[in-house]
Structure formats: C-alpha cells, structure tokens
Amino acid sequence: MAEFLTDVKTLRARARHQIERGPITEAYGADRERVIEVLNEALATEIVCVLRYKRHYYTATGIKASMVAAEFLQHADDEQGHVDQIALRITQLQGEPNFDPEGLATRSHSTYDEESELAAMIKEDLVAERIAIESYNEIIRWLSDKDPVTRRLMEDILAVEEEHADDLLNLLDDLD
C-alpha cells in the first residue's frame, strides 16, 4: 500500500526547487498559461458586467427604477469584487491580468448593453448572468482537480452569479 503523505525531507527538497515559482509547485496539475488565459477572459467578462450594471444603475428610469437601480448597483459592486479576485489569482499564477480596454469586448463572454427601457435592461443583465453561469460551470469542470484553488474561486463566483440571476428573475416578475 502506497504512503499517503510524502516524507518531510522530500517535501523540503521540493519546496527549495524552483523557489522563484512561488506557489506553483510540482503538484500543480493544470496548464498554467491556459488557466491564465481563461482567467483573463473571465476578468474581461466581469469588467464588462461592471460597466453594464453601472450604466443601467445610472440610466434606469420609471416608477420602479429606484428599487431596480439599487439592485444594479449591488450587482456592479459584486462583479467588481470578482474582478479583484480574478486579477489576484492571475498574479498568484505569475500571470498578468489584462485590463487593457483594447479588445475588452472580444475577450469577454458577455456583452455590453445600452438598453434604455427598465425591463429590457433586466433581461440583458439576466442573459449576461446566464452566460457567466454556463461558462464558469465549464471552467470549473475543465479545471477539475488540476487547480483546486482556481476551481474554488470560480465556484464561489458562480454561486454569486446564480444569486444575481435569481434576483433579476424576481425583478422581472415584480415589474409584471
């Protein structure tokens, strides 16, 4: 029967080997460059979501606009938190977060929206959340056990995106 834990002497030797790689050890099982690329796509997606929610927050009008706008602002704040978390993870993987506005829309899985009618804004935000939910589910399955830290980050973000989708669906019901 194989030993479960590596002996301490071997662990210490491995820790000293390629010390400049920081948290990236021999145990890291994913294609780090591809993970960084995928995370930069998720980063772009979250940035576009922040921009879309902020626009909707500032331009929402109508009898129920203040209630809906407050939800837009909360979602924008949550998405900004995701931006920060993803950017941090990219740097932990010794990559560079891509904040370049050039090509932001093409790197993003979701789209920016300029709807002016409240229900249409909510629907476009719901579509964007559903896109994030589907793509983040794929990322989680792809990562599997090869990068549990990134997978857990994406699972946490996914939970918030699902909550946002539920909030938006409830807002649509309230408008009817």
Helices and strands as residue ranges (DSSP letters): H 8-16, G 19-21, H 32-59, H 65-92, H 104-107, H 118-143, H 148-175
